[in-house]
């Protein structure tokens, strides 16, 4: 606690002395403080605020009413009006200038602060005057000024407000200005994902230039996978770069025409995206480790997001990303698993076992769980049958054995029997015993593997179907969707 001293104040209007206490640090400085408070503040000029967005000019284009046939690619440059067109993904950069218009008075204790207000939050924009503002500001001489540059990457769409506050006169006076501008998205991004196995998905990303008169050049395309996954871009043009083709290309020598890079190929690789045009990209997302492969991809799991980098005509750079892509459902109709997919669905590569296990363990995302599809899937298919590396090609009338994985996803053990019912088969039928006792299969992921022999009776494309699991304890029959597709061809000697 600070040390205190007692002293007597001078008599006031002839009255008795007033006794009081003050901190020790204030003793002897009373008269100086009183004199300082009585002195008027030094005069300060009123600054003028100038705000301008820093951006590249645009190519001069003819407007309505102009005479002549001026080319769209005119060498003239046109300065944009106001803040111009601002797109999400760009970096907004602004010049802030505080000028002293007075010819004889300085601006005392000048401070400058800027904030960017987005539709969801407010960001403080740092500048080089922050340290001086914290120390009380700077003095600006007559006919002089200070300027700063602030910037912020724009990530949201909607109305933004640039808030600039200039203080002077030791904080006694403040000048505030607000600059509103709208931010729009230059690209419309659509995502579509398809299961390609228990631990992999194909992701298709389509982008469209939805601007009215701004051409974009897509300079980089990337898909950032979720932790535990790796991504591979599937693109024939992407696999062979322009540099590789230039190394392989030759020129005309001695009148002989050699292979050259075509202009069409160069245009396809340049990434030029005119207004109203669109591109589509394909990626394969798969598990990166053995543990992630065993866990699999369930409906609603995050796969990652696509990130696109683009440039405008004058080199302005922007970066925009898609929403998080989720793993789609397996496609089984819980009300009628046997006829799911309208004659196209098969279990192999659909991730049915992973979705059923996720539904049983209640580890799907809330957005998916709200639909009720996974809960219905867990009730309709407490036991799943999945083929292990099934054949894609079979010879006519040549039996072939297929291994099946049976998994019990329920919370109680079951005494199961596998049945292959001939009346539900077509083209490819069971060869040998049509049922096999599996014995007791434990709950919560208990499994067993059994082999069945199949034979093709007709050439063509068929599905191996007609599989039914029977719980011998309760008598419940669990019909399974078609297991896999196979093409049957005739042998050469037939």
C-alpha positions in Angstrom: 0.0 0.0 0.0 1.3 3.5 -0.9 2.6 5.5 2.1 0.4 8.4 3.1 1.1 11.6 4.9 -1.2 14.0 6.9 -1.0 17.8 6.5 -3.1 20.8 7.1 -4.8 22.7 4.2 -4.6 26.5 4.4 -7.6 28.2 6.1 -10.6 28.6 3.8 -12.5 31.9 4.2 -11.3 32.4 7.7 -12.7 29.0 8.8 -10.9 26.2 10.6 -8.2 24.1 8.8 -9.4 21.0 6.8 -7.5 17.8 7.6 -7.1 15.3 4.7 -4.8 12.5 3.3 -3.1 12.3 -0.1 -0.6 9.8 -1.6 3.1 10.5 -0.9 3.8 10.9 -4.6 1.5 13.9 -4.8 3.1 15.9 -2.0 4.8 19.0 -3.4 3.3 18.7 -6.8 -0.1 20.2 -6.0 0.8 23.7 -7.3 2.3 22.3 -10.5 -0.8 20.2 -11.2 -3.1 23.0 -10.6 -1.2 25.3 -12.9 -1.2 22.6 -15.6 -4.9 22.1 -15.4 -5.5 25.8 -15.7 -3.4 26.1 -18.9 -5.4 25.8 -22.1 -4.6 22.9 -24.6 -2.4 24.0 -27.5 -4.4 24.7 -30.6 -4.6 21.8 -33.1 -5.7 21.9 -36.7 -8.4 19.6 -38.0 -7.1 16.8 -40.3 -8.6 15.7 -43.6 -9.1 12.0 -44.1 -8.5 10.4 -47.6 -9.4 6.8 -48.2 -8.8 5.0 -51.5 -8.8 1.3 -52.4 -5.5 0.1 -54.0 -6.3 -2.0 -57.0 -5.2 -2.6 -60.6 -6.8 -0.6 -63.4 -9.1 -2.4 -65.9 -8.6 -2.7 -69.7 -10.4 0.1 -71.5 -13.5 -1.1 -73.2 -16.0 0.8 -75.5 -19.2 1.9 -74.0 -22.6 2.7 -75.4 -22.5 5.9 -77.5 -18.9 5.7 -78.5 -17.9 6.1 -82.1 -15.5 4.0 -83.9 -14.5 0.3 -83.7 -12.2 0.3 -80.7 -10.8 -3.1 -79.8 -11.7 -4.7 -76.5 -8.0 -5.1 -75.9 -7.2 -1.4 -76.1 -3.9 -0.3 -74.7 -5.8 2.3 -72.7 -6.5 1.6 -69.0 -9.5 2.7 -67.1 -9.5 3.5 -63.4 -12.4 1.8 -61.6 -15.2 3.8 -60.0 -15.5 3.9 -56.2 -14.2 0.7 -54.7 -14.9 -1.3 -57.9 -16.0 -4.9 -58.1 -14.8 -6.9 -55.1 -14.9 -10.7 -55.0 -14.5 -13.1 -52.2 -11.1 -14.6 -52.0 -9.3 -11.3 -52.9 -7.2 -9.2 -50.5 -8.8 -5.9 -49.9 -6.1 -3.2 -49.6 -6.8 0.4 -48.8 -4.8 3.6 -48.5 -5.6 5.8 -45.5 -4.2 9.4 -45.6 -4.6 12.0 -42.8 -3.6 15.4 -44.1 -3.1 18.7 -42.3 -4.6 21.4 -44.5 -3.6 24.3 -42.2 -0.7 26.5 -43.1 0.3 27.5 -39.6 -1.2 25.0 -37.0 0.0 21.4 -36.5 -2.3 18.5 -35.9 -1.5 17.4 -32.4 -1.6 13.8 -31.1 -3.0 12.3 -34.3 -4.2 8.6 -34.1 -5.5 6.4 -36.9 -7.4 3.2 -36.4 -9.2 1.0 -39.0 -11.5 -2.0 -38.7 -13.2 -4.3 -41.2 -16.7 -5.3 -40.4 -17.9 -8.5 -42.2 -21.4 -10.0 -42.0 -20.4 -12.1 -39.1 -17.7 -10.3 -37.1 -15.3 -7.3 -36.9 -11.6 -7.4 -37.6 -9.0 -4.9 -36.5 -6.7 -3.9 -39.3 -3.1 -3.4 -38.1 -1.0 -0.5 -39.5 2.3 1.2 -38.9 0.8 3.8 -36.6 -0.5 1.4 -34.0 2.6 1.8 -31.8 2.4 5.6 -32.0 -1.3 5.6 -31.3 -0.7 3.5 -28.1 1.8 6.2 -27.0 -0.6 9.0 -27.5 -0.3 9.8 -31.2 2.0 11.8 -33.5 2.1 15.5 -34.4 1.6 16.4 -38.1 3.3 19.6 -39.3 1.4 22.2 -41.4 0.8 21.1 -45.0 2.1 17.6 -44.1 0.4 14.3 -43.6 0.7 10.7 -42.6 -0.5 7.7 -44.6 -0.9 4.0 -43.9 -1.9 0.9 -45.9 -4.2 -1.6 -44.4 -5.4 -4.9 -45.9 -7.5 -8.0 -45.2 -8.3 -11.2 -47.1 -12.1 -11.3 -47.8 -13.6 -14.7 -47.0 -17.3 -13.9 -46.7 -20.0 -12.8 -49.2 -22.2 -9.8 -48.4 -22.0 -6.2 -47.2 -18.7 -5.2 -45.6 -17.9 -1.9 -43.8 -14.5 -0.3 -43.6 -14.5 1.8 -40.3 -11.9 4.5 -40.1 -11.4 6.5 -36.9 -9.0 9.5 -36.7 -8.3 11.2 -33.4 -6.5 14.4 -32.7 -6.0 16.9 -29.9 -4.9 14.3 -27.4 -8.0 12.3 -28.0 -10.4 15.2 -27.4 -11.8 15.1 -30.9 -12.5 12.2 -33.1 -13.4 11.9 -36.8 -15.2 8.6 -37.9 -16.1 7.6 -41.4 -17.7 4.4 -42.7 -17.3 3.0 -46.2 -19.7 0.3 -47.3 -19.1 -2.1 -50.1 -20.5 -5.4 -51.3 -18.5 -8.6 -51.8 -19.7 -11.2 -54.2 -18.5 -14.7 -55.1 -16.9 -15.0 -58.6 -17.3 -18.8 -58.7 -20.2 -21.1 -58.1 -18.9 -24.4 -56.7 -20.9 -27.6 -56.8 -19.7 -30.8 -55.1 -20.7 -34.4 -55.8 -19.2 -37.6 -54.2 -19.5 -41.2 -55.0 -18.4 -44.2 -52.9 -15.7 -46.4 -54.5 -15.1 -48.8 -51.7 -15.2 -49.1 -47.9 -12.4 -46.5 -47.5 -12.4 -44.4 -50.6 -14.6 -42.0 -52.6 -14.6 -40.2 -55.9 -15.2 -36.4 -55.5 -16.3 -34.3 -58.5 -16.0 -30.5 -58.2 -17.6 -28.3 -60.7 -16.9 -24.5 -60.9 -18.7 -21.9 -62.9 -17.8 -18.3 -63.5 -20.9 -16.4 -62.4 -19.6 -12.9 -62.9 -21.1 -10.7 -65.6 -18.0 -9.4 -67.3 -14.9 -10.7 -65.5 -12.7 -13.4 -67.0 -10.8 -15.5 -64.6 -7.8 -17.7 -65.0 -7.7 -20.8 -62.8 -4.0 -21.0 -61.8 -4.1 -23.8 -59.2 -6.5 -26.5 -58.1 -6.1 -28.4 -54.9 -8.1 -30.7 -52.7 -7.2 -30.6 -49.0 -8.2 -34.0 -47.5 -9.3 -34.5 -44.0 -6.8 -35.9 -41.5 -6.1 -39.6 -42.2 -6.8 -39.4 -45.9 -4.8 -38.8 -49.1 -6.1 -37.4 -52.4 -5.2 -38.1 -56.0 -6.3 -35.9 -58.9 -7.7 -37.8 -61.9 -7.0 -35.7 -65.0 -5.4 -36.8 -68.2 -4.4 -33.2 -69.1 -3.0 -32.7 -65.6 -0.7 -35.7 -65.8 1.2 -34.3 -68.8 2.3 -30.8 -68.2 3.1 -28.2 -70.8 6.8 -28.4 -69.9 7.0 -32.1 -70.6 5.3 -31.6 -73.9 7.7 -28.8 -74.8 10.6 -31.1 -74.1 9.2 -33.7 -76.4 8.2 -31.3 -79.1 10.4 -30.5 -82.0 10.4 -27.8 -84.7 10.5 -28.0 -88.5 13.9 -29.1 -89.6 14.9 -29.3 -93.3 11.3 -29.0 -94.4 10.1 -32.0 -92.4 7.1 -31.3 -90.1 7.6 -32.6 -86.6 5.2 -32.9 -83.7 4.3 -29.5 -82.2 2.1 -28.4 -79.3 -1.3 -27.5 -80.6 -3.0 -24.3 -79.7 -6.0 -26.2 -78.5 -4.0 -28.1 -76.0 -2.4 -24.9 -74.7 -5.8 -23.3 -74.3 -7.2 -26.3 -72.4 -4.3 -26.1 -70.0 -4.3 -22.4 -69.4 -7.4 -22.5 -67.2 -9.1 -19.5 -68.8 -12.7 -19.3 -67.6 -15.0 -16.8 -69.3 -18.2 -15.6 -67.7 -20.8 -18.4 -67.9 -18.3 -21.1 -68.6 -17.5 -24.0 -66.2 -14.8 -26.6 -65.4 -15.1 -29.9 -63.7 -12.4 -31.7 -61.7 -12.2 -35.2 -60.3 -10.4 -36.5 -57.2 -10.0 -39.8 -55.5 -10.0 -39.6 -51.6 -8.8 -42.7 -49.8 -7.5 -43.8 -46.4 -3.8 -43.1 -45.8 -3.1 -45.8 -43.2 -4.0 -49.3 -42.4 -6.0 -48.4 -39.3 -8.0 -45.8 -41.3 -8.7 -48.4 -44.0 -10.0 -50.9 -41.4 -12.2 -48.1 -39.9 -13.5 -47.2 -43.3 -15.5 -44.2 -44.5 -19.0 -43.9 -43.1 -21.9 -41.8 -44.3 -21.3 -38.2 -43.1 -17.6 -38.4 -42.6 -15.6 -35.4 -43.8 -13.5 -35.9 -46.9 -12.0 -32.4 -47.2 -12.5 -29.3 -49.4 -11.4 -28.0 -52.7 -9.3 -24.8 -53.0 -9.1 -22.8 -56.2 -6.6 -20.0 -56.9 -7.5 -17.6 -59.7 -6.2 -14.4 -61.3 -7.9 -11.6 -63.2 -6.7 -9.8 -66.3 -4.4 -7.4 -64.5 -2.9 -10.1 -62.3 -5.1 -9.7 -59.2 -5.0 -12.9 -57.2 -7.8 -14.6 -55.4 -8.3 -17.8 -53.5 -11.6 -19.5 -52.7 -12.6 -22.8 -51.2 -15.6 -25.1 -51.4 -17.7 -26.3 -48.5 -16.6 -29.4 -46.7 -17.4 -32.5 -48.8 -19.0 -35.3 -46.9 -19.1 -39.0 -47.6 -22.5 -39.9 -49.3 -24.8 -42.7 -48.0 -24.4 -46.2 -49.4 -27.6 -46.0 -51.4 -29.5 -48.9 -49.8 -33.2 -48.5 -49.4 -33.9 -49.6 -45.8 -37.5 -50.5 -46.6 -36.5 -52.9 -49.4 -32.8 -53.7 -49.4 -33.2 -56.5 -52.0 -34.3 -54.0 -54.8 -32.1 -51.0 -53.8 -30.8 -48.8 -56.5 -33.4 -49.6 -59.1 -31.5 -52.6 -60.5 -28.0 -50.9 -60.4 -26.9 -51.1 -56.7 -24.5 -53.8 -55.5 -22.8 -54.2 -52.1 -19.3 -54.4 -53.4 -17.6 -51.0 -53.2 -20.7 -49.3 -51.7 -19.5 -49.1 -48.0 -22.7 -50.8 -46.8 -20.9 -52.6 -43.9 -19.2 -49.4 -42.8 -22.5 -47.5 -42.7 -24.2 -50.2 -40.9 -21.4 -50.3 -38.3 -21.6 -46.6 -37.9 -25.3 -46.6 -37.5 -25.0 -49.3 -34.8 -22.2 -47.4 -33.0 -24.1 -44.0 -33.4 -21.0 -42.3 -34.7 -22.5 -40.6 -37.8 -22.7 -36.8 -37.9 -25.8 -35.1 -36.5 -26.7 -33.7 -39.9 -27.0 -37.2 -41.3 -28.5 -38.7 -38.1 -31.3 -36.2 -38.2 -32.5 -37.7 -41.5 -33.2 -41.0 -39.8 -31.8 -43.0 -42.8 -28.9 -44.6 -40.8 -31.2 -45.5 -37.9 -33.5 -47.3 -40.4 -30.5 -48.9 -42.0 -29.3 -50.3 -38.7 -32.7 -51.7 -38.0 -33.2 -53.2 -41.5 -29.7 -54.7 -41.8 -28.4 -55.8 -38.4 -26.3 -58.3 -40.3 -24.5 -57.5 -43.6 -22.8 -59.8 -46.2 -20.0 -58.3 -48.3 -18.0 -60.2 -51.0 -14.2 -60.2 -50.6 -12.4 -59.4 -53.9 -15.3 -60.7 -56.1 -14.5 -61.5 -59.8 -15.5 -59.0 -62.4 -15.3 -61.6 -65.2 -16.6 -65.2 -65.3 -16.4 -67.9 -67.9 -19.7 -69.4 -69.0 -20.5 -72.7 -67.2 -17.2 -72.6 -65.2 -17.9 -72.7 -61.4 -16.0 -70.2 -59.2 -15.8 -69.8 -55.5 -16.4 -66.4 -53.8 -15.5 -65.5 -50.2 -18.2 -63.7 -48.2 -17.7 -61.7 -45.0 -20.7 -61.8 -42.6 -20.7 -59.1 -39.9 -23.2 -58.9 -37.0 -23.8 -55.2 -36.2 -26.5 -55.8 -33.5 -26.0 -55.6 -29.8 -26.6 -59.4 -29.2 -25.1 -62.6 -30.6 -27.0 -64.5 -33.3 -27.1 -68.0 -34.5 -27.0 -67.5 -38.2 -27.5 -69.4 -41.4 -26.5 -68.2 -45.0 -29.0 -69.0 -47.7 -28.6 -68.5 -51.5 -32.1 -68.6 -52.9 -32.4 -69.8 -56.5 -35.7 -68.1 -57.2 -34.1 -64.6 -56.7 -31.0 -65.4 -59.0 -30.6 -64.6 -62.6 -27.7 -65.5 -65.0 -25.4 -66.4 -62.1 -26.6 -69.0 -59.7 -25.3 -71.0 -56.7 -23.4 -74.2 -57.5 -23.6 -76.9 -54.7 -25.3 -76.4 -51.3 -27.5 -73.4 -51.2 -27.2 -72.8 -47.5 -24.5 -72.9 -44.8 -24.8 -72.8 -41.1 -22.5 -70.1 -39.6 -23.0 -70.9 -36.0 -23.0 -68.3 -33.2 -21.7 -64.9 -34.4 -20.8 -62.5 -31.6 -22.4 -59.0 -31.3 -21.0 -55.5 -32.0 -18.9 -56.4 -35.0 -18.5 -60.1 -34.7 -17.8 -61.7 -38.1 -17.0 -64.8 -40.0 -16.0 -65.7 -43.6 -17.6 -68.4 -45.7 -17.1 -69.5 -49.3 -19.9 -70.1 -51.9 -19.6 -71.5 -55.4 -21.3 -69.7 -58.2 -21.7 -70.7 -61.9 -22.8 -68.6 -64.9 -25.5 -70.0 -67.1 -25.9 -67.2 -69.6 -23.4 -64.8 -71.2 -23.9 -61.1 -70.4 -23.8 -58.7 -67.4 -25.4 -59.9 -64.3 -25.6 -59.4 -60.5 -24.9 -62.0 -57.9 -28.0 -61.8 -55.7 -30.5 -63.9 -53.7 -28.5 -63.9 -50.5 -30.5 -64.1 -47.3 -29.3 -64.4 -43.6 -31.6 -66.2 -41.2 -31.5 -65.9 -37.5 -32.2 -69.5 -36.4 -33.0 -68.3 -32.8 -35.8 -65.9 -33.7 -36.6 -67.1 -37.3 -36.0 -63.6 -38.7 -34.9 -63.4 -42.3 -32.6 -60.5 -43.3 -32.6 -60.1 -47.1 -29.3 -58.8 -48.5 -28.9 -56.4 -51.5 -27.2 -57.7 -54.6 -23.6 -58.6 -53.8 -21.6 -57.7 -56.9 -21.8 -57.3 -60.6 -20.0 -59.7 -63.0 -19.6 -60.0 -66.8 -20.0 -63.5 -68.2 -18.3 -64.3 -71.4 -18.2 -67.5 -73.5 -15.0 -69.5 -73.6 -13.2 -69.7 -77.0 -13.8 -73.4 -77.3 -17.6 -73.1 -76.7 
